[in-house]
Amino acid sequence: MSDLISFVNQSAGAASNAANSRTSLASDFDTFLTLLTAQLQNQDPLEPTDATEFTNQLVQFSGVEQQIETNSALENLLASNNSATGAAMANYLGQQVEINSQGGGFHGEDVNWRYSISSEASSATITVKDAKGQIVYSQPAETDAGTHEFVWDGTLNDGTKAAQDQVYYTSVTATNADEESISTTTRLLTRVTGVDLSHDSPAITTSAGIFSYSDILRVTQS
């Protein structure tokens, strides 16, 4: 399960890396040709230089050049695909979505999570942790098997409000009558407010943070 995403705009970096690779290859090839010319000019006519090694190096340069061109073509194809995906994502604007994330940003508004319990429990607890892993809030959870929702308004265990513009993570622990652990899952519920194509992969912006398009599990009813 992925956490709240911190995107790094790597698309421009990838293009820059490809350009740098071409420049480096050209420089290395020029150096190779210079050394080859000097060695051929100064070789012993009675014991000419074996051309096998030079041929092998030329083949290697050619292979590297082809790989760089292939990578560049794949980058262009990926950019085109991301644009098409971004256009399709426009249909998500204003929709409530279920995100494959336990983390959500608190900005003064309620943060909603959906959790599932695999079988009926005798006891269950919801906990909210800060980015340092410290428990800041907890309460009893539903014990019936199935899916439930949890809305957190930022209240902490001591009655104060949580710091805003921070990421908080929720989880559910549940046990049966024999005090055996029961499997649970937790997902974030949030509303899509925008589409972001400035990263390597398409992303959605929400009131709870920025998430990858691939983290959307489903569009849900309010």
JOCOR-V452359 format. One line per field, one symbol per residue. ss: DSSP state (2 for helix, 1 for strand, 0 for the rest). phi: phi as a letter, one per 40 degrees, with the letter a starting at -180 (. if undefined). A space follows every 10 residues. Layout:
# JOCOR-V452359
ss->???
phi->???
This chain:
# JOCOR-V452359
ss->0100000000 2222222222 2222222222 2222222222 2001001000 0222222222 2222222222 2222222222 2222222222 2200011110 1011110000 1111111000 0011111110 0000111111 0000011111 1100100000 1000011111 1111100000 1101111111 1111110000 0011110011 1122211111 00
phi->.ccdcbcbcc cccccccccc cccccccccc cccccccccc cbccdcbccc cccccccccc cccccccccc cccccccccc cccccccccd ccdgccbcbc accacbbgbd bbbbbbbcad bcaabcbbbc ccgccbaaac bcbcchbbbb bbcgccdcgc ccccgbcbbb abbabcccgc cbcbbbbcba bcbabbbcbc bdbbbbcbhb bcdccccacb cc
